[in-house]
C-alpha cells in the first residue's frame, strides 16, 4: 500500500515525535465529564509506544512524556492535596515521585540491550489525602531485534519419530551463517550434549553447511513414548550469544509400517545474483522403506527434479527399499524471480492405499539477503496424557495420527477367548501362526464435533455408514444405531486422519478416539482439539518499504469477512475493496490482492495465529518483495 500512503510518517523519528509531543493532548486526553472531586484523574491513562526495531545488543532511550494529575479528594483549608507515584517496570523512570494536585510528573522510557518482545508497565498514582483513591497509567511497547552481526543456525529445532521397525540413522543439512552477509570470516564451533547427535564438521570458518546425524540406536526408549531432548550448542567469534539446535526425538515400539519415507520435509535456501544466476543446489535424498514390493514417486511442481533408485539397500530395513534424489531445477527457478516456492512429493505403493506426502520448500534470496529458516509446520503440544492441542489455519494441510491402545490378552484357543467375552483376532487367517489375539474391548470409535459451528452434535466416523459418518449424539442423547458405526472392529496400531485441508471451517474441532464393546461403555483414550484460525476480523497493519516502517492506524484498518459463496474472504483496507484467497497451504497460507489508483497489490500471508499474521508484499511496478505484519484487534 505504499503508493497510496504518501501522507504517512517517513521515519520512526516522526512517529515518536507524534507520540511524545502531540499525542498527550490530541489522542490520550482524559474525558473528565461526569467525574466528581473525589475521583483521581490522570492523563494520559494509556500509552502504546509502538514497535522499536533495534540491532542485537543495542539500547535506546526513545524519549519521555508528561502525565497530568487532577481531581482527587477535596483538601481542607489548611491542607494541600498531594499525590504519590510508583511504577512496576524497571524500564520506566518517574520524576518526581510526589507532587501537589493539580500537578504533573515525567515518565522516561529506557530500552536496555537485553529487552526483546512485548512489555507492559503500570504506573500507580495515589492520593495523599485518601490512599483508597488511585489511578493507573499503562505503558506498553514492543522491541524487535533485527539482524546485524548475528550467528544463525537453521533449522533451530527438529522433532523426529522413530519406530522399532526402522532404526536407521537420519541426516539433516544444518546451515551455519552470519545474518550480516558482509562478514563471512568468523570462526565457529559446535558441541553435542548427547551421544545420539553427531555434527560434521564440528567447527569451521565462515558460512558452512554441516551435516547433523541422528542415531536412534542410542536414544533411550521410554515407556510413555515421550520425547527425549538433545542439544547442539554453537559458539562463534561474533559478539553474540551461543545458539542452540534442539532435537526432540522418540523411539516408538510398533510393528513395521507398510510405507515409510524420511526425512519428513526438504528445504533449500539459494541466493540469486543480480544477473540471474543461482547458487549451486545440491541434491537431497529421501529414503523409502516399503513392506510390499513396488512403489513410485510423483512431484507437483516443475522446478524440482525427482530421480528414483529402487535398488539402494537401507540398513535395518526389510522388503523393497530405495531412495529418491531430489534436486531443484535452476533453469525453472531463474525465471520465477525471488521468493519462497513450495511443492509436494508424493510416494505411493502400487495399490495406492498407502502413501506419504513430503513438503518441499526452495527459498530464492536477493543478493546479500540474510538466510531465513525452513517453513514452520503446525505446532502440536501435549497438554495432558492422551490430549493433543493443534494450532492450524483453514488453508493449511493437516495430518493427524491418533492413538488407539487396546486391552488384549493371550488365550490358547478361540473358545477360551469367547468364554472371556473377548473377540478373537487372526489377521492372517492361519491358526497357530502366533499372531492370534483376544481383544477384550473389541471396537474402536472415532467421534468428531464442531462445538463452535454445530453445538450439541457429535458425529462418528465409520466405513459401516454409506456416507462415511453418522450422527452419534444429539444434545447429549445417543442416537439409535450409533453403536454399529464403529471405526474398527478390533485392535489397530493407530488412527490416521488426513492429510486434508480444512477450507470453510473455523473455531474448534474436537476429535476423540474411544475403545469398548459399545459407545455406552467405550472409554476415551485420546482427544485432540484442533483450533482452526482464519484471517477473518479487523487488523492493524505495519509494513516496510525501502528501509522505512509504515504503521496503519484504525482509520485504515484491514477488515475481512468470509464470503458465503466460496472459501475466500472479502472486505476493505481503509476504503479500498480487497479479496483474500487461500494459498497452497504450505509456503503461502493466503494471498490478499486489490487494486488502487490503477496499481495492483499482492500480499502473501505466510504465518497466522489468533493474534498475529505476517508475510511479504509487492505491487505491480515493484522490483522486490517487502515485509509486513498485522495485529488482530477484533474477530469480526
ABEGO torsion letter per residue (X at the ends): XAAAAAABBABAAAAAAAAAAAAAAAAABBBABGBBAABBBBOBABBBAEBBBBBBGBBBBAEBBBBBBBEEBBBBAABBBBBBBBBABAABBBOBABBBOBBBBBBBBBBBAABBEBBBBBBBBBBAABAABBBBBBBBBBBBBBBBBBBBBOBABBBBBBBAABABBBBBBBBBBBABAABAABBBBBBBABAABBBOBABEBEBBBBBBBBBAAABBBBAAGBBBBBBBBBBBABBBBBBBBBBBBBBBBBBBBABBBOBABBBBBBBBBAAGBBBBBBBBBBBBBBABBEBBBBBABAABBBBBBAABBBBGBBEBBEBBBBBBBAAAAAAAEBEBBBBBBBBBBAAGABBBBBBBBBBBBBBGBBBBBBBBBBBBBBABBGBBBBBBBAABBBBBBBBBBBBBBBBABAAAAAAAGBBBBBAAGBBGAGABBBBAAGBBBBBBBBAAABBGBBBBBBAABAAGBBBABBGGBBBBGAAABBABBEBBABBBBOBBBABGBBEBBBBBBBBEABAAABBBABBBBBBBBBABEBBBBBBBBGGBBBBBBAAABBBBBBBAABABBBEBBEABBBBBBBBAGAABABBBBBBBGGBBBBBBBABBBAABBBEBBBBAABABBBBBBBBBABAX
